[in-house]
């Protein structure tokens, strides 16, 4: 039965070609002429439900299935029942990555070359279409195509794709939506914003602003409850498949959890970041996620050793990681709650579930780097050790733990080193996508849209051509051809190109391109330009073509690599 179902799914996927579409039309005409009633073949499986789950700032090594000590049994189970991606790339920051996911395009093509909040730090980009924060017509969200294809569509969680009715989820194809407009906020009902300039976050439901959140609001729990509510609202006689988008704000700062989770991981991180990082790296090697003999980037000297911290500093740093782990474990529990509902309602077996992260872990100094936070945070919040993780606290992740979260990979959020952009990704579709499988093909966030449209029999928007590539055939194990031959990216002046196992990364300090072989060196430790000059030249050409096609502005002397004040100072003081 599963084999027959899979064969019919393949027929649907292959009908995306023009020739096969014509053939299908001819067959339909023939069946009608032979007296067929025109009714749907009842042996054909229904179109799948689609559920996209997006975590916020989750690093490559933060899930159990990728080598973490944090218990994530429900997300790990999705990987066991599906395919684990090991070479999947998001953008380096939130809004650009989400624009790629929703449009199937490079972030610059939809005006999200960076987070719009960075505009004040990079006035040289003012007026540039690739950095406007506005989607240009005719580009629109692929969710519109699902809605037009008679899917029931809904979302809950972080939006971060602009305000106003023309940029709302309702304008992007969602029929129901509960969403946080901004890029972050308190996870509790106080809805505290990110800076003194925006002290209160904005929540909406179906386009209408909310004056207050429920008293028991906690983001991860509430977003899942909203998804369940939207599922329950579908009438029993409505046989449309659904498209759901669950956009968590966890584990994005501030680090906060419900009271019963505050001390769930007490003492687990007292050994310090070097020990935990090494443990994760060894686990990743044992799982075959990185080569056993891979060169690992040293822990940054600028951070200092864990043993150099005072006891008070160690206690506070360990507490950050305890809260971060609790946020991830709680998120996993909520994913499990949603999966159990799908199983109990007999929808799980026909639901394609995709789990992703929008970028690597946060390693920037948020508490001091964002505008006015140096003064605003101590005045507005109780930042004491005893209060960390509670509603009236606003503590963030730190660089030391960001390097743990990235594992063997280099750098973190905002940067195009592997730790900033290579993220967890899982596809699960029982009986269709191979279970307990790994896919190492190069894939991008903009490949998600065409892949889901292939599985859902959803026609492309005739008004524009997506840059993303469908991975349906690779996920169904029908081909060894890579999803894409190469990938180029730019953000905050960082530049990178991936081709095969090679990666070209712009080094802002040395003002030059550096070449790495990720197959043996995922930590980007050994520069290979002299060994592969032709490949380097070819990859530079790939980047130049990408930049010209997408409106990328090449920054020179501007402080383009940095988002926050402390990095800007580091950039200005660096040797030229």
C-alpha positions as CSV (number, residue, x, y, z in Angstrom):
1,X,0.0,0.0,0.0
2,X,2.8,2.4,1.0
3,X,4.6,1.7,-2.3
4,X,1.5,2.4,-4.4
5,X,0.9,5.6,-2.5
6,X,4.5,6.6,-3.1
7,X,4.2,5.9,-6.9
8,X,1.1,8.1,-7.1
9,X,3.0,10.8,-5.3
10,X,5.9,10.6,-7.8
11,X,3.4,11.0,-10.6
12,X,2.1,14.2,-9.0
13,X,5.6,15.5,-8.6
14,X,6.7,14.8,-12.1
15,X,3.6,16.5,-13.5
16,X,5.5,19.8,-12.8
17,X,7.2,19.3,-16.2
18,X,5.4,20.9,-19.2
19,X,5.6,17.6,-21.2
20,X,4.0,15.6,-18.5
21,X,1.3,18.1,-17.9
22,X,0.4,17.9,-21.6
23,X,0.4,14.1,-21.4
24,X,-1.8,14.3,-18.3
25,X,-4.3,16.5,-20.1
26,X,-4.4,14.1,-23.1
27,X,-5.1,11.2,-20.7
28,X,-7.9,13.1,-19.0
29,X,-9.5,13.8,-22.3
30,X,-9.3,10.2,-23.3
31,X,-10.9,9.0,-20.1
32,X,-13.8,11.4,-20.5
33,X,-14.3,10.2,-24.1
34,X,-14.4,6.6,-22.9
35,X,-17.3,7.4,-20.6
36,X,-15.5,8.1,-17.3
37,X,-17.7,10.0,-14.9
38,X,-14.9,12.5,-14.2
39,X,-14.8,11.6,-10.5
40,X,-11.5,11.6,-8.7
41,X,-9.7,8.3,-8.4
42,X,-10.5,7.3,-4.9
43,X,-7.5,5.0,-4.6
44,X,-5.2,8.0,-5.1
45,X,-3.9,9.3,-1.8
46,X,-5.0,12.8,-0.7
47,X,-2.7,15.7,-1.1
48,X,-0.6,16.0,2.1
49,X,-1.1,18.4,4.9
50,X,2.0,20.6,5.3
51,X,3.3,21.8,8.6
52,X,6.4,24.1,8.7
53,X,8.0,24.5,12.2
54,X,10.6,27.2,12.5
55,X,12.8,27.7,15.6
56,X,14.5,31.0,16.2
57,X,18.3,31.2,16.7
58,X,18.7,27.5,17.2
59,X,22.3,26.4,16.5
60,X,23.5,23.4,14.5
61,X,24.5,21.3,17.6
62,X,21.5,22.2,19.8
63,X,19.3,19.1,19.1
64,X,19.9,15.6,20.4
65,X,19.9,14.2,16.9
66,X,22.8,16.6,16.0
67,X,24.8,15.7,19.1
68,X,23.4,17.9,21.9
69,X,23.0,16.9,25.6
70,X,19.7,18.9,25.6
71,X,16.8,16.3,25.5
72,X,14.8,16.8,22.3
73,X,13.0,13.4,21.9
74,X,10.1,14.7,19.9
75,X,12.1,16.6,17.3
76,X,14.6,13.7,17.2
77,X,11.6,11.4,16.5
78,X,10.7,13.5,13.4
79,X,14.3,12.8,12.1
80,X,13.9,9.1,12.9
81,X,10.7,9.0,10.8
82,X,12.2,11.1,8.0
83,X,15.3,12.7,6.6
84,X,17.9,14.7,8.5
85,X,19.6,17.4,6.4
86,X,23.3,17.9,7.1
87,X,24.1,20.6,4.5
88,X,21.2,23.0,4.8
89,X,21.7,26.8,4.9
90,X,19.6,29.7,6.2
91,X,20.5,33.3,6.1
92,X,22.6,34.7,9.0
93,X,19.8,36.7,10.5
94,X,16.0,36.4,11.2
95,X,14.1,38.6,8.7
96,X,16.2,37.8,5.6
97,X,15.9,34.1,6.3
98,X,12.2,34.3,6.7
99,X,11.8,36.2,3.5
100,X,13.7,33.4,1.7
101,X,11.5,30.8,3.3
102,X,8.2,32.5,2.4
103,X,9.2,33.7,-1.1
104,X,11.5,31.0,-2.5
105,X,13.8,33.9,-3.5
106,X,17.1,35.4,-2.3
107,X,16.5,37.8,0.5
108,X,17.8,40.8,-1.6
109,X,15.2,40.0,-4.3
110,X,12.5,40.7,-1.7
111,X,14.1,43.8,-0.1
112,X,15.5,41.9,2.9
113,X,19.3,42.1,2.4
114,X,19.5,42.7,6.2
115,X,17.2,43.1,9.2
116,X,15.5,46.4,8.6
117,X,16.5,47.6,12.1
118,X,20.1,47.7,10.8
119,X,19.4,50.6,8.4
120,X,20.4,53.2,10.9
121,X,23.8,51.7,11.2
122,X,24.3,51.4,7.4
123,X,23.0,54.7,5.9
124,X,24.9,54.0,2.7
125,X,22.2,51.4,1.9
126,X,19.3,53.8,2.3
127,X,17.2,53.7,-0.9
128,X,18.7,50.5,-2.2
129,X,15.9,48.2,-3.3
130,X,17.7,45.1,-2.0
131,X,17.6,46.5,1.6
132,X,14.3,48.4,1.6
133,X,12.3,46.0,3.8
134,X,9.6,46.0,1.2
135,X,8.7,43.1,-1.0
136,X,8.5,44.3,-4.6
137,X,5.6,43.3,-6.9
138,X,5.0,40.8,-8.3
139,X,6.9,38.6,-5.8
140,X,4.7,37.2,-3.1
141,X,4.6,34.4,-0.6
142,X,4.2,30.9,-1.9
143,X,1.5,30.4,0.8
144,X,-0.8,32.3,-1.6
145,X,-0.3,29.5,-4.1
146,X,-1.3,26.9,-1.4
147,X,-4.4,29.0,-0.6
148,X,-5.3,29.2,-4.3
149,X,-4.9,25.5,-4.5
150,X,-7.6,25.0,-2.0
151,X,-5.5,24.5,1.1
152,X,-6.6,25.7,4.5
153,X,-3.8,28.0,5.6
154,X,-2.9,29.4,9.0
155,X,0.1,30.5,11.1
156,X,1.1,31.4,14.6
157,X,4.3,33.0,15.9
158,X,6.9,35.5,14.8
159,X,6.2,37.3,11.5
160,X,9.1,39.9,11.1
161,X,8.2,40.7,7.5
162,X,6.9,44.2,7.8
163,X,3.8,45.9,9.1
164,X,0.7,47.2,7.5
165,X,-2.1,45.3,5.8
166,X,-0.2,44.9,2.5
167,X,2.7,43.1,4.3
168,X,0.6,41.1,6.8
169,X,0.3,37.3,6.9
170,X,-3.3,37.8,5.4
171,X,-1.8,39.4,2.4
172,X,0.8,36.6,2.1
173,X,-1.7,33.8,1.8
174,X,-2.7,32.9,5.3
175,X,-6.4,32.7,6.0
176,X,-5.9,32.7,9.8
177,X,-3.0,34.2,11.7
178,X,-1.8,35.0,15.2
179,X,1.5,36.8,15.1
180,X,4.2,38.9,16.7
181,X,5.1,41.7,14.3
182,X,8.6,42.4,15.4
183,X,11.7,40.3,15.5
184,X,11.6,39.5,19.2
185,X,9.9,40.3,22.6
186,X,9.4,39.0,26.1
187,X,8.1,35.4,26.0
188,X,5.5,36.3,28.6
189,X,2.3,38.4,28.7
190,X,4.2,41.6,29.5
191,X,5.2,41.8,25.8
192,X,8.2,43.8,26.6
193,X,10.0,44.9,23.5
194,X,13.6,44.9,22.4
195,X,14.8,48.5,23.1
196,X,13.7,51.7,24.7
197,X,12.7,52.9,21.3
198,X,10.2,50.0,21.0
199,X,9.4,49.1,24.6
200,X,6.2,47.1,23.9
201,X,5.9,44.4,21.2
202,X,3.0,44.3,18.7
203,X,0.7,41.2,18.5
204,X,-2.0,40.7,16.0
205,X,-4.8,38.2,15.2
206,X,-6.2,38.1,11.7
207,X,-4.9,41.6,11.1
208,X,-6.3,43.2,14.2
209,X,-4.0,44.5,16.9
210,X,-4.3,43.0,20.4
211,X,-4.4,45.3,23.3
212,X,-3.3,42.6,25.8
213,X,-2.1,39.0,25.9
214,X,-3.7,36.4,28.2
215,X,-2.2,36.4,31.7
216,X,-0.8,32.9,31.3
217,X,0.8,33.6,27.9
218,X,4.2,31.9,27.2
219,X,5.2,32.1,23.6
220,X,6.0,28.5,22.7
221,X,3.0,27.0,24.5
222,X,0.6,29.7,23.2
223,X,1.7,29.5,19.6
224,X,1.1,25.7,19.6
225,X,-2.3,26.2,21.2
226,X,-3.2,28.6,18.5
227,X,-2.2,26.1,15.8
228,X,-4.4,23.5,17.5
229,X,-7.2,26.0,17.7
230,X,-7.0,26.8,14.0
231,X,-7.1,23.0,13.3
232,X,-10.1,22.5,15.5
233,X,-11.9,25.4,13.7
234,X,-11.9,23.6,10.4
235,X,-15.4,22.1,9.9
236,X,-15.7,18.3,9.9
237,X,-17.1,18.4,6.3
238,X,-14.2,20.6,5.1
239,X,-11.9,18.0,3.5
240,X,-9.2,20.5,2.4
241,X,-5.7,19.7,3.4
242,X,-4.0,22.3,5.6
243,X,-0.9,24.3,5.4
244,X,0.4,25.4,8.8
245,X,3.3,27.6,9.8
246,X,4.5,27.5,13.4
247,X,7.1,30.2,13.9
248,X,8.5,29.9,17.4
249,X,10.4,32.8,19.0
250,X,12.4,30.4,21.2
251,X,15.2,30.1,21.9
252,X,15.7,33.8,20.8
253,X,16.5,36.2,23.6
254,X,15.5,37.2,26.2
255,X,16.1,33.8,27.9
256,X,12.9,33.1,29.7
257,X,11.0,29.9,30.7
258,X,7.9,29.1,32.8
259,X,8.5,28.8,36.5
260,X,8.4,25.0,36.6
261,X,11.3,24.9,34.0
262,X,13.5,27.5,35.7
263,X,15.8,25.0,37.4
264,X,15.3,22.0,35.1
265,X,19.0,22.0,34.1
266,X,20.5,23.4,37.3
267,X,24.2,22.4,37.5
268,X,24.3,20.9,34.0
269,X,26.7,23.5,32.7
270,X,29.0,24.3,35.6
271,X,31.9,22.6,33.8
272,X,32.0,25.5,31.4
273,X,31.8,26.1,27.7
274,X,35.0,24.3,26.6
275,X,33.9,21.0,28.2
276,X,30.4,21.1,26.8
277,X,31.6,22.1,23.3
278,X,34.1,19.3,23.2
279,X,31.4,16.8,24.3
280,X,29.1,17.9,21.6
281,X,31.8,17.7,19.0
282,X,32.7,14.2,19.9
283,X,29.0,13.3,19.8
284,X,28.7,14.8,16.3
285,X,31.8,12.8,15.2
286,X,30.3,9.6,16.6
287,X,27.1,10.3,14.6
288,X,29.1,10.9,11.5
289,X,27.9,14.5,11.2
290,X,31.5,15.7,11.0
291,X,34.6,13.8,10.0
292,X,36.4,12.0,12.9
293,X,39.6,13.7,11.9
294,X,38.2,17.2,11.2
295,X,40.1,20.2,12.3
296,X,38.1,22.1,14.9
297,X,38.5,25.9,15.3
298,X,40.0,26.7,18.6
299,X,37.9,28.4,21.2
300,X,38.3,32.1,20.6
301,X,41.1,33.5,22.8
302,X,39.3,36.8,23.1
303,X,36.6,35.1,25.2
304,X,39.1,33.8,27.7
305,X,39.1,30.3,29.3
306,X,36.2,29.3,31.6
307,X,38.8,29.0,34.3
308,X,39.7,32.7,33.9
309,X,36.2,33.7,35.0
310,X,35.5,34.6,38.6
311,X,33.1,32.3,40.5
312,X,30.4,34.9,40.2
313,X,30.9,35.2,36.4
314,X,30.9,31.4,36.0
315,X,27.6,31.2,37.9
316,X,25.9,33.8,35.8
317,X,27.3,32.3,32.5
318,X,26.2,28.8,33.5
319,X,22.7,30.1,34.3
320,X,22.4,31.6,30.8
321,X,23.0,28.1,29.3
322,X,20.6,26.4,31.8
323,X,17.8,28.7,30.6
324,X,18.7,28.3,26.9
325,X,18.6,24.5,27.3
326,X,15.3,24.8,29.1
327,X,13.8,26.9,26.3
328,X,14.8,24.3,23.7
329,X,13.6,21.3,25.8
330,X,10.2,23.1,26.4
331,X,9.9,23.9,22.7
332,X,10.5,20.2,22.0
333,X,7.7,19.3,24.4
334,X,5.3,21.6,22.5
335,X,6.3,20.0,19.2
336,X,5.4,16.7,20.8
337,X,2.0,18.1,21.8
338,X,1.3,19.1,18.3
339,X,2.4,15.8,16.8
340,X,0.3,13.8,19.3
341,X,-2.7,15.8,18.2
342,X,-2.1,15.0,14.6
343,X,-1.8,11.3,15.5
344,X,-4.9,11.3,17.6
345,X,-6.9,13.0,14.8
346,X,-5.6,10.6,12.2
347,X,-3.8,13.3,10.3
348,X,-0.2,12.5,11.0
349,X,0.4,9.9,8.4
350,X,-0.7,12.3,5.7
351,X,1.2,15.3,7.0
352,X,4.6,16.5,5.7
353,X,6.4,18.1,8.6
354,X,9.4,20.3,8.1
355,X,11.5,21.5,11.1
356,X,14.1,24.3,10.6
357,X,16.0,27.0,12.3
358,X,16.2,30.5,10.9
359,X,19.9,31.1,11.6
360,X,22.7,30.1,13.9
361,X,23.0,30.9,17.6
362,X,23.1,34.5,18.9
363,X,26.6,35.5,19.9
364,X,26.3,39.2,19.7
365,X,26.4,41.4,22.8
366,X,22.7,42.3,22.8
367,X,22.5,43.6,26.3
368,X,24.9,46.4,25.3
369,X,24.9,46.5,21.6
370,X,21.3,47.5,20.7
371,X,20.4,51.2,20.9
372,X,20.1,52.5,24.4
373,X,20.1,49.0,26.0
374,X,23.1,49.9,28.2
375,X,21.0,52.3,30.1
376,X,17.5,51.0,29.5
377,X,17.9,47.4,30.6
378,X,19.1,48.0,34.2
379,X,16.3,50.6,34.7
380,X,13.5,48.5,33.2
381,X,14.4,44.9,34.3
382,X,15.6,43.0,37.3
383,X,18.8,41.5,35.9
384,X,19.9,39.8,39.1
385,X,21.0,36.2,39.1
386,X,18.0,35.1,41.2
387,X,15.6,36.7,38.7
388,X,17.2,35.4,35.5
389,X,14.6,33.6,33.3
390,X,11.5,35.2,34.9
391,X,9.1,37.7,33.1
392,X,10.9,40.8,34.4
393,X,14.3,39.8,33.3
394,X,16.1,40.4,30.0
395,X,19.2,38.3,29.7
396,X,20.7,37.1,26.5
397,X,22.9,34.3,25.2
398,X,26.6,35.0,25.2
399,X,29.5,34.4,22.8
400,X,31.0,31.6,24.8
401,X,27.8,29.5,24.6
402,X,27.2,30.5,21.0
403,X,30.4,28.7,20.1
404,X,29.0,25.7,22.0
405,X,25.7,25.9,20.1
406,X,27.6,26.0,16.8
407,X,29.6,23.0,17.8
408,X,32.5,22.4,15.4
409,X,31.4,25.1,13.1
410,X,32.9,28.6,12.8
411,X,31.2,31.9,14.0
412,X,27.5,32.5,14.8
413,X,24.4,34.6,13.9
414,X,25.1,37.6,11.7
415,X,28.2,36.0,10.1
416,X,28.5,33.7,7.1
417,X,30.9,31.3,8.8
418,X,29.3,27.9,9.0
419,X,28.1,28.4,12.6
420,X,26.0,31.4,11.5
421,X,24.2,29.8,8.6
422,X,24.3,26.0,8.6
423,X,21.3,25.0,10.7
424,X,19.2,22.0,11.7
425,X,16.6,20.8,9.1
426,X,14.3,17.8,9.1
427,X,11.7,16.5,6.7
428,X,9.2,13.9,7.9
429,X,6.4,12.4,5.7
430,X,5.5,8.8,6.8
431,X,5.6,6.3,4.1
432,X,6.9,8.8,1.5
433,X,10.2,10.3,2.6
434,X,12.8,7.7,3.7
435,X,12.9,7.3,7.4
436,X,16.1,7.5,9.5
437,X,17.9,8.9,6.5
438,X,20.4,11.7,5.9
439,X,20.6,14.0,2.9
440,X,23.9,15.8,2.5
441,X,22.9,17.7,-0.7
442,X,23.5,21.5,-0.6
443,X,20.2,23.2,0.1
444,X,19.0,26.7,0.9
445,X,16.1,28.2,2.8
446,X,14.7,29.4,-0.5
447,X,14.5,25.8,-1.7
448,X,11.8,25.0,0.9
449,X,8.9,26.7,-1.0
450,X,9.3,24.9,-4.4
451,X,9.9,21.6,-2.5
452,X,6.6,21.9,-0.6
453,X,4.8,23.0,-3.7
454,X,6.0,19.8,-5.4
455,X,4.6,17.6,-2.7
456,X,1.3,19.5,-2.5
457,X,0.6,19.6,-6.2
458,X,0.6,23.4,-6.0
459,X,1.2,25.4,-9.2
460,X,3.9,28.0,-9.4
461,X,3.0,31.7,-9.4
462,X,3.0,32.6,-13.2
463,X,4.0,36.2,-12.4
464,X,7.6,35.4,-11.2
465,X,10.0,32.5,-11.2
466,X,11.4,31.3,-7.9
467,X,15.1,31.1,-7.5
468,X,14.7,28.1,-5.1
469,X,15.0,24.5,-6.3
470,X,12.7,21.7,-5.4
471,X,14.3,18.9,-3.4
472,X,11.4,16.5,-3.8
473,X,13.3,14.0,-5.9
474,X,16.3,14.0,-3.6
475,X,14.1,13.6,-0.5
476,X,12.3,10.6,-2.3
477,X,15.8,9.2,-3.0
478,X,15.2,9.3,-6.8
479,X,18.4,11.0,-7.8
480,X,21.9,11.7,-6.5
481,X,22.0,15.0,-8.4
482,X,22.5,17.8,-5.8
483,X,19.5,20.1,-5.2
484,X,21.6,23.0,-6.3
485,X,25.1,23.3,-7.8
486,X,26.1,26.3,-5.8
487,X,24.9,28.9,-3.4
488,X,25.9,32.6,-2.8
489,X,25.0,34.8,0.1
490,X,25.6,38.3,1.4
491,X,24.6,40.0,4.6
492,X,26.0,43.0,6.6
493,X,28.9,43.1,4.1
494,X,29.8,39.4,4.7
495,X,30.0,37.4,1.5
496,X,30.2,33.6,0.8
497,X,29.9,31.1,-2.0
498,X,29.4,27.3,-1.7
499,X,30.1,24.9,-4.6
500,X,30.5,21.2,-4.0
501,X,32.5,20.7,-0.8
502,X,34.3,24.1,-1.3
503,X,33.4,27.3,0.4
504,X,34.6,30.8,-0.4
505,X,34.3,33.2,2.5
506,X,35.2,36.9,2.6
507,X,37.5,37.8,5.4
508,X,36.7,41.4,6.4
509,X,39.9,41.8,8.4
510,X,42.2,40.8,5.6
511,X,39.9,42.2,2.9
512,X,40.3,39.0,0.8
513,X,38.5,35.8,-0.1
514,X,39.5,32.7,1.7
515,X,38.8,29.1,0.4
516,X,38.0,26.1,2.6
517,X,37.0,22.4,2.0
518,X,34.1,21.7,4.2
519,X,34.2,18.0,3.7
520,X,37.3,17.8,5.9
521,X,37.3,21.2,7.5
522,X,33.8,22.2,8.6
523,X,35.4,24.6,11.1
524,X,37.0,26.7,8.3
525,X,40.5,26.4,9.8
526,X,42.7,25.7,6.7
527,X,42.9,28.2,3.9
528,X,43.3,26.6,0.4
529,X,43.4,29.4,-2.2
530,X,46.9,28.5,-3.4
531,X,45.8,24.9,-4.0
532,X,42.7,25.7,-5.9
533,X,43.2,29.0,-7.8
534,X,40.9,28.1,-10.7
535,X,38.1,27.1,-8.4
536,X,38.5,30.3,-6.4
537,X,38.2,32.4,-9.5
538,X,35.1,30.5,-10.6
539,X,33.4,31.0,-7.3
540,X,34.2,34.7,-7.2
541,X,32.5,34.9,-10.6
542,X,29.5,33.1,-9.2
543,X,29.3,35.6,-6.4
544,X,29.6,38.6,-8.8
545,X,26.8,37.2,-11.0
546,X,24.6,36.6,-7.9
547,X,25.2,40.1,-6.6
548,X,24.4,41.7,-10.0
549,X,21.2,39.7,-10.3
550,X,19.9,40.4,-6.8
551,X,20.8,44.1,-6.2
552,X,23.5,43.3,-3.7
553,X,25.5,46.4,-2.7
554,X,29.2,45.6,-2.2
555,X,30.4,47.4,0.9
556,X,34.0,48.6,1.0
557,X,35.1,50.8,3.9
558,X,31.7,50.9,5.7
559,X,31.2,48.9,8.8
560,X,29.1,46.4,7.1
561,X,29.8,43.2,8.8
562,X,28.5,44.2,12.2
563,X,25.1,44.6,13.6
564,X,26.0,45.9,17.0
565,X,28.1,48.5,18.7
566,X,30.8,46.3,20.2
567,X,31.5,44.7,16.9
568,X,31.6,48.0,15.1
569,X,34.3,49.1,17.5
570,X,36.2,45.9,17.0
571,X,36.0,46.4,13.2
572,X,37.3,50.0,13.4
573,X,40.2,49.0,15.6
574,X,41.2,46.0,13.5
575,X,44.5,46.2,11.4
576,X,44.0,47.1,7.8
